[in-house]
Amino acid sequence: MEKKEYTHRHLPHFQQPGQAYFVTWCLKDAVPQKAVEEYTFQLKQLRSEIDFLKENGSEEDKINQLKLKYSHVRQKYFNAYENLLHLQTNAIVDLSKPINTQIIINTLCFWEKKRLENYAFCVMKNHVHWVFRTYEINENGNSNYLQDILQSVKRFSAEKINKAENLSGSLWHNESFDTTIRDDFHLNNTIEYTINNPVKAGLVKNWWDWEGTKSF
């Protein structure tokens, strides 16, 4: 099956049908751009260096070292991003509002058994965590890519929430973090991280008490 790589904004996204992912995205005003500019710049520079080495046939070891450094910076970026999400209190909408939470849950479950298998998700006040596995082939017999699923989910949920909140225009941040699940250990860790996000944020004592959390 063909593997597709594309870059949106500053983060590269590696996609292969039949792959499990951990994805996080947020409301458009949830993270101030200036707060993560340093990491954005570092990632952009490292990406350019990696591409340059690849184009010039450099040794695989050098490329792998830069990829490892890129991975570390990306993790720092995600940690800073996550911390900012929990600190932000004045979002354009509250995703934990029952009607908005249900819209997102319905959307995340829409492609179940058609294009994906859900493992867990958590709808927070201003962001969403989602763990799932894509099928290799979608219901139409075509290659099934994460990019297409995310575009569908974000577009449909935005339309429904905007209607419920009497809003218009873009709702979600342009960027999203997607991480390829490496093995069962990684999968279990991401599921635990996802369902316990409200506990970590001090919103509930037990993950099952948060209405926007589900583990399959």
C-alpha positions in Angstrom: 0.0 0.0 0.0 1.3 3.4 -1.0 2.6 5.6 1.8 1.9 9.3 1.6 3.8 12.1 3.2 2.6 15.7 3.1 3.5 18.9 5.1 0.8 21.2 6.4 2.0 24.5 7.8 5.2 23.3 9.6 4.5 19.8 10.7 5.0 16.8 8.4 2.4 14.1 8.4 3.2 10.5 7.5 0.3 8.5 6.3 -0.2 4.8 5.5 -3.6 3.1 5.2 -4.1 0.4 7.8 -2.1 2.4 10.4 -3.0 3.4 14.0 -2.7 7.1 15.0 -2.9 9.4 18.0 -4.3 12.7 16.8 -4.8 16.0 18.6 -6.3 19.2 17.3 -7.7 22.4 18.9 -9.9 25.5 18.4 -8.4 28.2 16.2 -7.8 30.6 19.1 -6.7 28.0 21.7 -2.9 28.4 21.2 -1.2 31.8 20.6 1.1 31.5 17.6 3.9 33.5 19.3 3.9 31.0 22.2 5.2 28.2 20.0 7.2 30.2 17.4 10.5 28.9 18.7 9.6 25.3 18.2 8.0 26.0 14.8 11.2 27.7 13.6 13.3 24.8 14.8 11.1 22.2 13.1 11.1 24.1 9.9 14.9 24.4 9.9 15.4 20.7 10.8 13.0 19.7 8.1 14.9 21.7 5.5 18.2 20.1 6.6 16.7 16.6 6.3 15.3 17.3 2.9 18.7 18.7 1.8 20.6 15.6 2.9 18.1 13.3 1.2 18.3 15.2 -2.1 22.1 15.1 -2.0 22.4 11.4 -1.1 23.9 11.9 2.3 24.7 9.0 4.7 21.6 7.4 6.3 23.2 7.8 9.7 23.3 11.6 9.4 19.7 11.7 8.2 18.6 9.5 11.1 20.3 11.7 13.6 18.5 14.7 12.3 15.2 12.8 12.3 15.8 11.8 16.0 16.5 15.5 16.8 13.4 16.5 14.9 11.4 14.0 16.9 12.6 15.4 20.2 11.8 19.0 19.3 8.4 17.9 18.1 7.7 16.2 21.4 8.7 19.5 23.2 6.4 21.3 20.9 3.5 19.0 21.7 4.2 19.3 25.5 4.2 23.1 25.2 1.1 23.0 23.0 -0.7 20.8 25.5 0.2 23.0 28.5 -1.1 26.1 26.7 -4.4 24.3 25.9 -5.0 23.6 29.5 -4.2 27.2 30.5 -6.5 28.8 27.9 -9.9 29.8 29.3 -11.6 32.1 26.8 -12.2 30.0 23.7 -14.6 31.0 21.0 -16.8 28.0 22.1 -16.8 25.5 24.9 -16.4 22.0 23.4 -17.4 20.5 26.7 -20.9 22.0 26.4 -23.1 18.9 26.1 -24.5 19.8 22.6 -21.0 20.4 21.2 -19.5 17.3 22.9 -22.2 15.2 21.3 -21.6 16.7 17.9 -17.9 15.8 18.1 -18.6 12.3 19.5 -21.1 11.6 16.6 -18.6 12.8 14.1 -15.7 10.7 15.5 -18.0 7.6 15.4 -19.4 8.3 11.9 -16.6 6.4 10.0 -16.5 3.5 12.5 -16.5 0.2 10.6 -16.4 2.1 7.4 -13.0 3.7 7.4 -11.6 3.2 10.9 -11.7 1.4 14.2 -11.9 3.7 17.3 -9.8 3.0 20.4 -10.4 6.1 22.5 -11.2 9.8 22.3 -11.5 12.7 24.7 -13.3 16.0 23.9 -11.9 18.7 26.2 -13.0 22.3 26.5 -10.9 23.5 23.6 -9.2 20.5 22.0 -9.7 16.9 21.0 -7.6 13.8 21.5 -8.4 10.8 19.3 -6.8 7.3 19.0 -7.9 5.0 16.2 -6.8 2.7 13.4 -7.5 3.4 9.7 -8.6 0.6 7.4 -6.4 0.1 4.3 -9.4 0.4 2.0 -12.4 2.7 2.6 -16.1 1.9 1.9 -15.6 2.9 -1.8 -12.7 0.6 -2.3 -10.1 3.4 -2.4 -6.9 3.8 -0.3 -7.9 5.2 3.0 -5.7 8.2 4.2 -5.7 10.0 7.5 -5.7 13.4 5.8 -9.0 12.7 4.2 -10.6 11.4 7.4 -9.5 14.5 9.4 -10.6 16.9 6.8 -14.1 15.3 6.8 -14.3 15.2 10.6 -13.1 18.8 11.2 -15.3 20.2 8.4 -18.5 18.4 9.5 -18.1 19.1 13.2 -17.3 22.8 12.5 -20.5 23.2 10.5 -22.6 21.6 13.2 -21.1 23.5 16.1 -21.2 26.8 14.2 -24.9 26.2 13.6 -25.5 25.2 17.3 -23.6 28.3 18.5 -24.9 30.7 15.9 -21.4 31.3 14.6 -19.8 31.3 11.1 -16.3 30.9 9.7 -13.4 28.7 10.7 -13.6 26.9 14.0 -10.5 24.7 14.2 -6.8 25.5 14.2 -5.2 24.8 10.8 -2.6 22.5 12.3 -3.1 19.1 14.0 -0.6 16.8 15.7 -0.7 13.2 14.5 1.6 10.5 15.8 2.0 7.1 14.2 1.4 4.3 16.8 4.5 2.1 16.8 3.4 -1.0 18.8 0.9 -2.3 21.4 2.9 -0.6 24.2 2.7 2.8 22.5 -1.0 2.2 21.8 -1.8 1.5 25.4 0.1 4.6 26.5 -1.7 6.9 24.1 -5.1 5.5 25.1 -4.2 6.0 28.8 -3.0 9.5 28.1 -6.1 10.3 26.1 -8.7 9.1 28.6 -6.9 10.6 31.6 -6.6 14.1 30.1 -9.5 15.5 32.1 -8.0 14.0 35.3 -4.6 15.6 34.5 -6.4 18.9 34.0 -8.1 18.6 37.4 -11.6 18.5 35.9 -12.6 15.1 37.3 -11.2 12.5 39.7 -12.0 9.5 37.4 -11.7 9.5 33.6 -15.2 7.9 33.2 -16.8 10.9 34.9 -15.9 13.2 31.9 -18.8 13.1 29.4 -16.5 13.6 26.4 -14.3 10.6 27.1 -14.7 7.1 25.7 -12.5 4.0 25.6 -13.5 1.2 23.2 
